[in-house]
Amino acid sequence: MNGDKNRLRSLADVSGDYLQDLLHAGIEPSETGRSGSFLLQDQSVVYSHTSYEGLELMSVSEALDKHEWLSDYLWKVIPADMDQYTVDVGSGANGYFIRSKANAKVTVPVQACLFIASDKIGQKVHNIIIAEENSELHIITGCSVAHSVSSAFHLGVSEFYIKRGAKITFTMIHNWSGGVEVRPRSAMIIEDGGTLINNYILMTPVKSLQMYPTAYCAGKNAKVSFQSIIYASASARIDMGSRAVLKGDHSRAEIISRVVATDDADVTVRSDVIGEGSSSTGHIECRGLMLSDNAAIVSIPELKAMRKNLDLSHEAAIGRIAEEEILYLMARGLSEEEATSVIIRGFLNVDITGLPDALARETKKMLDMHLGKLM
């Protein structure tokens, strides 16, 4: 599987050693309940398939050959020279191109997996996602690594374009390991009446993670929702957050984070809402749960108002598990360890709103699978 020519006939042909890694990243090898599937292994596109009406799914390199206009979207919302990581991605990266055509309602989730199978590799990815006017698109993207990989580096640039009246729900599940360093760079442009629901789940160890997606609500009545669920363990170093720039009148943003830190993990959560459009609203909510005296959580919410008729708010709280909660559960037959796990599961098991039923079930299944490891 060292070149794009060595493609799989189906995801079921993925090596058995890797199937569990894909499952833990939200990828369904049988493709049941999926409108399309894409798999990038190391730097090679090894599978891409869809037959769903109104949906395009292929590698970015293939899409550039097919659509001359696509070059106008590359590096439009993220500057190619934003930092050293974007510069590195600009030299020879591939990735997925996902597009819902105008008025198409692609309510069955698309799945895309960025998989690292080789040790000490630097994976570079550039993705383009477009929801044309009045279309609907739902995506589960999973990033994962083979158990045999001791160290690796992942660089990912993702550019989203949500056109007038369109909607994208994007659920990203990271299934890394303690030797992987991760640097995603994502940004989104949302036009009039467009909606983006962006969900992020990290429940496994990672060496270091730095990500700060930015949504530009450029149009009137544009909406964005960022929801993140983080379980930081081992010696993970995580610096993550979300930013919403409310340029359009009556635009709205919500940024919600749930973070658990244990062992020697160090987590910084940044949230930023910038209000520029008239009558715009934004809210930030960050809650952290500390399980170790050697761990750390830092919450940095920022609000910036540039008009007088805005409504921007934030709330943040970091604490510990209340002793009375543990005693209550122990009195009902649970051990102290079991009681602690139940409380953690309840803290992280946040309803992710705004998803269609099929995607909500899939997202809950993935979250439950990871939470089950805590028991």
Stockholm file with secondary structure:
# STOCKHOLM 1.0

chainA/1-375         MNGDKNRLRSLADVSGDYLQDLLHAGIEPSETGRSGSFLLQDQSVVYSHTSYEGLELMSVSEALDKHEWLSDYLWKVIPADMDQYTVDVGSGANGYFIRSKANAKVTVPVQACLFIASDKIGQKVHNIIIAEENSELHIITGCSVAHSVSSAFHLGVSEFYIKRGAKITFTMIHNWSGGVEVRPRSAMIIEDGGTLINNYILMTPVKSLQMYPTAYCAGKNAKVSFQSIIYASASARIDMGSRAVLKGDHSRAEIISRVVATDDADVTVRSDVIGEGSSSTGHIECRGLMLSDNAAIVSIPELKAMRKNLDLSHEAAIGRIAEEEILYLMARGLSEEEATSVIIRGFLNVDITGLPDALARETKKMLDMHLGKLM
#=GR chainA/1-375 SS CCSTTSCCSSGGGSCHHHHHHHHTTTCCTTCTTCSEEEEEETTEEEEEEECCTTEEEEEHHHHHHHCGGGGGTTTSSSCTTSSHHHHHHTTTCBCEEEEECTTCEEEEEEEEEEEECSTTCEEEEEEEEEECTTCEEEEEEEEEECTTCSCEEEEEEEEEEECTTCEEEEEEEEECCTTEEEEEEEEEEECTTCEEEEEEEECSCCSEEEECCEEEECSTTCEEEEEEEEEECTTCEEEEEEEEEECSTTCEEEEEEEEEECTTCEEEEEEEEEECSTTCEEEEEEEEEECCTTCEEEEEEEEEECSSSCEEEEEEEEECCCHHHHHHHHTTTCCHHHHHHHHHHHHHCCCCTTCCHHHHHHHHHHHHHHHHTTC
#=GC SS_cons         CCSTTSCCSSGGGSCHHHHHHHHTTTCCTTCTTCSEEEEEETTEEEEEEECCTTEEEEEHHHHHHHCGGGGGTTTSSSCTTSSHHHHHHTTTCBCEEEEECTTCEEEEEEEEEEEECSTTCEEEEEEEEEECTTCEEEEEEEEEECTTCSCEEEEEEEEEEECTTCEEEEEEEEECCTTEEEEEEEEEEECTTCEEEEEEEECSCCSEEEECCEEEECSTTCEEEEEEEEEECTTCEEEEEEEEEECSTTCEEEEEEEEEECTTCEEEEEEEEEECSTTCEEEEEEEEEECCTTCEEEEEEEEEECSSSCEEEEEEEEECCCHHHHHHHHTTTCCHHHHHHHHHHHHHCCCCTTCCHHHHHHHHHHHHHHHHTTC
//
